[in-house]
Each structure stands twice: as structure tokens, then as C-alpha cells.
Amino acid sequence: MVSPLASRSTSKFIASLAHLTCTILAFGVPIAGAQSACSSDGVPAPRLLQERFISADCEACWGESPLNAARPHSVALDWLVPSAQGDEAPLSAVATRDAQVRLETLGNPPLTSETGLQRDLHSLTKAGTLRVAMGPAVGGYVGASIAWKPSFKTVSQLGTWTAWLALVETVPAGTDGTPVERNLVRNMLTSTWDGRKQLSKKERITFLESRLMSVPAGAQPERLRVVGWVQRVGASGQPQVASVAQSRCVPSQP
């Protein structure tokens, strides 16, 4: 039998290790071992963020091709939204509260049990550079980071932006009941960045957030990666996305 003290020590060690991985990735230092190239470095930045919302009640929605397929130069996220059926819903095992929060943030009404919803958000041009990174899964957690270096023009009118970082499980087409590849959102973190400080042209500011993210039960670690974006509410009241980035994870060599 493992003592409570030993259990706490193990948990602290795992948390420290994952946090260290997260910090190293945030500053672009390569990690020897698992998924050493799991960042957005060298990956073309998507110009379009597509978000597909499916009610946990609608199993058929998951098994059908989306009305709007993924477009070139885009990244598509799949959100499974909890329903009134709770755990009795067919897709409840992969539905998340984060999906409901995201749906509400976009100002969308609740989903019905038989419909889905798709939103397309175009990123701004020359708004800055966004970098996302993720470490290997350790004890049910991964270290993840998102860093944004906005352009001077963007900073001068910055205001308050929100960074979103999604831990996604990329499900290949033809597996797990889906006819198309899906980026199933498994976990999410958000951070508010306020750039009210006035900067000179020589100054550059970088917003950085690095945290631990839990890996839900049932997720396959080798399929995990991160997708991040920065947005604010525009003058029209609609979301305005500055930058989008996604990691590509390369399995380690034996």
C-alpha cells in the first residue's frame, strides 16, 4: 500500500516535471525524447479558424460529413457540447463544459439535439506572430504554452485580447465512427491579455501563458496536439481573431 505522503510526493514530481516541460517549450528549447517537435515552429499559420459544434445528443452528427468541409489554409476544431441528458447522451463521454463556454462566448444559441453549428473566423493579416507548444503527457498532464508577439500597429490599438489554447485529439478519417478527420477539443485554457501600455517603435511586447493541462480519460496521447488563437470583440460586436497557430507533433525515434 502506498502511503499518502509518497502519493503526494509523486504528484508533486509529476507536476514539476510537466511544468518544466511547459516552460522549456515556451522558450523554444528542444526536448530530448517524446514528441521533441511538438510546437508550431515551421508550421504555416492558418488564416481561417473553423469551429464545428455538435450536441452530445446527436450521435448521427458525428458520423456525418460536415456541411462545410475544412478549407485550404484553415484549421477546423470539433466541439462536443453537453446536453440536458447529461451522462445519458450518446456522446457525453467526450462532451466538455469548455464547448458550452465557447459556444456562449461566440453569442450562439443553445444547440438542439439534432443540429450542429459551424462558425468561421478569419484571422487578421500582419497582426503579429503566435507560437503554441506542448510537451509529452506525464502522469495524465501535459505542459502547454501560447505566446503572442503582436505587431506594433496591433499593439497601438490593442485593448483587451483573450488567448485561447485548445488541447485537441486529432481523430483520423474512418476511425471512431467519423468519416472525416476531426480535431476533437479535449481541454481548453484561456488568458486575458491587456496591452494598454504605450510602447515606442523600438519596444516589442510578448504575451506568454504556460500551464498544465489535464489529459481526459480515454484520450490517446499520441493523437494530442495544441491549437491556439488570440481574439477580441470587434467594433461590430463580433469576435475578431488576430492570429492562429497549431502544433505538429512528431513521435520520438526509438
C-alpha positions, 0 to 999 in steps of 0.5 A: 500500500502506498502511503499518502505522503509518497502519493503526494510526493509523486504528484508533486514530481509529476507536476514539476516535471510537466511544468518544466516541460511547459516552460522549456517549450515556451522558450523554444528549447528542444526536448530530448525524447517524446514528441521533441517537435511538438510546437508550431515552429515551421508550421504555416499559420492558418488564416481561417479558424473553423469551429464545428459544434455538435450536441452530445445528443446527436450521435448521427452528427458525428458520423456525418460529413460536415456541411462545410468541409475544412478549407485550404489554409484553415484549421477546423476544431470539433466541439462536443457540447453537453446536453440536458441528458447529461451522462445519458447522451450518446456522446457525453463521454467526450462532451466538455463544459469548455464547448458550452463556454465557447459556444456562449462566448461566440453569442450562439444559441443553445444547440438542439439535439439534432443540429450542429453549428459551424462558425468561421473566423478569419484571422487578421493579416500582419497582426503579429506572430503566435507560437503554441507548444506542448510537451509529452503527457506525464502522469495524465498532464501535459505542459502547454504554452501560447505566446503572442508577439503582436505587431506594433500597429496591433499593439497601438490599438490593442485593448483587451485580447483573450488567448485561447489554447485548445488541447485537441485529439486529432481523430483520423478519417474512418476511425471512431465512427467519423468519416472525416478527420476531426480535431476533437477539443479535449481541454481548453485554457484561456488568458486575458491579455491587456496591452494598454501600455504605450510602447515606442517603435523600438519596444516589442511586447510578448504575451506568454501563458504556460500551464498544465493541462489535464489529459481526459480519460480515454484520450490517446496521447499520441493523437494530442496536439495544441491549437491556439488563437488570440481574439477580441470583440470587434467594433461590430460586436463580433469576435475578431481573431488576430492570429492562429497557430497549431502544433505538429507533433512528431513521435520520438525515434526509438 
